[in-house]
Amino acid sequence: MDRIEKSIDIGTIVRTQRKNLGLTQVEAAGLCGVGVRFWSELENGKETLHLGKVLSVLLRLGIDLKAKVRL
């Protein structure tokens, strides 16, 4: 996936990486220091999640998030 246009795009990336790591949602949430409800909402693309927590999860899962200015 090249572009992230919606929160569900991040959720899809997180779900894919979690499964690649062989983790359940419960295990992944514990590893990343967030609740299972937060994890589920993240994977389902909830738009109002705390950005700091989302970035922390991405970091702990080894997912780089980059931004660039469109020309």
C-alpha positions in Angstrom: 0.0 0.0 0.0 1.5 3.3 -1.1 -0.9 5.9 0.1 -2.8 6.2 3.3 -6.0 8.1 2.6 -8.3 6.9 5.4 -7.9 5.5 8.9 -8.9 2.1 7.7 -5.7 2.0 5.6 -3.7 2.2 8.8 -5.9 -0.4 10.4 -5.3 -2.8 7.5 -1.5 -2.3 7.7 -1.6 -3.0 11.5 -3.8 -6.1 11.1 -1.5 -7.5 8.4 1.7 -6.9 10.5 0.1 -8.4 13.5 -0.8 -11.5 11.6 2.6 -11.6 10.0 4.0 -11.6 13.6 1.7 -14.5 14.5 0.0 -12.5 17.3 -3.6 -12.4 18.4 -5.2 -9.0 19.1 -4.9 -9.6 22.8 -1.2 -10.4 22.6 -0.5 -7.5 20.3 -2.4 -5.1 22.5 -0.4 -6.3 25.6 2.9 -6.0 23.7 2.1 -2.4 22.7 0.7 -1.3 26.0 -2.8 -0.6 24.8 -6.2 -2.1 25.5 -7.9 -4.8 23.4 -10.8 -2.4 22.6 -8.3 0.2 21.4 -6.6 -2.4 19.2 -9.8 -3.6 17.7 -10.9 0.0 17.0 -7.5 0.7 15.4 -7.7 -2.3 13.1 -11.3 -1.4 12.2 -10.3 2.2 11.2 -11.9 4.2 13.9 -11.2 7.8 13.0 -11.1 9.3 16.5 -8.3 7.3 18.1 -5.5 9.1 20.0 -2.8 9.8 17.5 0.0 9.4 20.1 -1.2 5.8 20.8 -1.5 5.0 17.2 2.1 6.2 16.5 3.3 4.2 19.5 1.7 1.0 18.2 3.2 1.5 14.7 6.6 2.0 16.2 6.4 -1.1 18.4 5.2 -3.2 15.4 8.1 -2.0 13.3 5.9 0.0 10.9 7.4 3.2 9.5 5.0 6.0 8.8 6.3 8.7 6.4 4.7 11.8 5.0 5.7 13.8 1.9 4.3 16.9 0.4 2.4 16.4 -2.9 3.6 18.6 -5.7 
